[in-house]
């Protein structure tokens, strides 16, 4: 019989996109208030991979990724996803011309994978609890991240893969004791 093992801590990441960079910046500040300091940040890029969000968010969207210094327990991703859903509602400015001002996609990186949290079920997603599903978006195999058939197009782009590699490297440094930001007790 296999023994029960406690999952290793993980590095929280978030992808944020909006038609207004100021809304993204406010979102990052609010996330830092709840999850601690951002330690790595990717550059802004135009999110043009789908028109799925055009009606509710506008057509010209900006996106960036951030990671947080403090490591998390993997099971907290359920709580974090529900928090980011509430935060999305709070960040809609008065008079904003669309029904949704920002999308915040939390996930985490370990030595083996990048996991995203979502409220949408699909064949490759596992139910985690409290309305939240998880998917392995990228797997780290043979020295690099590998995409899955369902990996979103922007997660496949080299600029973002490079960012995720940096986050993974930072995570391994922290986990092995070479940096600050280890687990904080709840």
Phi, psi and omega in degrees: 000135179287146177273147177291133179238140176281129179299147177292155175296164183227166180257117180290133172232159172218138167258129181236132173220149184196163173282346182239118178299326180299325178292321177297315180299318177297319177300317179297317179299318180292322176296319178298325178297333181258329188239005178093181188294140171287130179253334176225145183216129175277165179283160174291144171215158177286128179268096186241017189280346180203154173257013182305325185263358188302316184294319184269344185232351185099167188270334184251100186253145173253149179218149170209162177245147174225156170233159186248142182302313185285129175285154182237160168285137186302323183292345178291349182299331177296308178301318182293319179297317178295324175297314182294329175296317178294320180297322177304318179293319181293333186272005177280110183294153174301135178077006179297134189286353182237163183287343182223128183267332186208151171240129179237117181250103177276155176196190176211159177240136170239185176296339187254342190193166168245122181249134173251146175259142182211160176264359185255128177279150172199174188300332184259006183253145179252140178285129181256339181125157175052039176083004187250137175246158177234148175224142171279106183276321177225140175248140177263106185225135177053044171085009177199164175287139177241137180280160175251165177303332183264000182299129180299147184305319183288337176285348178270343186289141185303320180302318180283322175300321177298317177299314181296325175297318178298317179297316179299316179300315179298317177303312181297323175301311180296314185295323180276001175091011181269008181201166178282171173097024177294189183300138174249129180293142178281000000 
